[in-house]
């Protein structure tokens, strides 16, 4: 009797997943199931660069040696340039979700872990650091000062960086990075399905000129006084104020063995003068001419023009890893580009749950080992 509810729940789960997937447009998905990436992805051959190679690996530690395999950077102090084209699409009037996993199991000290999305102009064999892209997203680490998540959009031929500092994770475990761009010109950045930043594109990126600017026809009046206080003209420095900062030590005596011809002229040591009062300054009083801090009047910026399509990419046609790493070992996997936020979150949850279950399993094993160790030790003591 217990098997019936189980089957029904499994059926319900399949139906739910199917329902979610029906309305989802998956533009690109790559889980690196085997070593065929060597044939389906393209290495750059751009001259003047010594590009590193990716290997197919699950790394030094994993949950499942086969299921956790992805592409791993394998050579230290190398540029990496690997990309793949797919059917072009536009996210106009639709959500855009870019998601993938990064595992810096080498305890990365300096190197990128981000991806770039390109339009169809990309020549994979000529891809390099200056190749134009549509979106750049993901973690970048270099020393203790740089541990950030890049979110960069191309707009009118310029790369526009986010104005906020989004901190990435710098441990050795697998993490899911997700960028969500919505048709209402808002965005979200998630790490392991938790929102770490969000906001409006216009507010958090310098896509457009400011709405208002300082009026160029207006200048601060020459007689405008912004000093709130002035020296008190009636305050005079006391006659006995000026004292030297240092004086001769009255207790100093010339050593008996001092030889002026050999040691030079003897001079007593200098000490702080207890009567020194410092630099004299007159008292401050309210300035009768003070008018307050002058504020430059603003006008509507004639160069500002609202754009309700900041989010939209006319064409996305390829994804690539364009990286520099001092210490190699990063594993990339679970790449997803879709318009369905829920599908992406569900896939991320599945990845996170596997990692969590694996952690719990390891902790249980360690607990058993420790318990056996202490039990054996107690028996021996008895």
Secondary structure, DSSP 8 states (H G I E B T S, - for coil): -HHHHHHHHHHHHHHHHHHHHHT--EEEEE---STTHHHHSEE---TT--B--EEEE--SS-SSTTTT-EEEE-SSSEEEEEEEEEEEE--TTS-EEEEEEEEETT--SEEEEEEEEE-TT--GGG--TTS--SEEEEEEEETTTEEEEEEEEEETTEEEEBSS--B---SSSEEEEEEEE-TTSEEEEEETTEEEEEEEHHHHB--S--SEEE-TT----TT----SEEE-TT----TT----SEEE-TT----TT--HHHH-S----EEE-TT--------EEE-TT--------EEE-TT----TTTT--S-EEEEEEEEEESS--EEEEEEEEES-HHHHHHHHHHHHHHHHHHHHHHHHHHHHHHHHHHHHHHHHH-
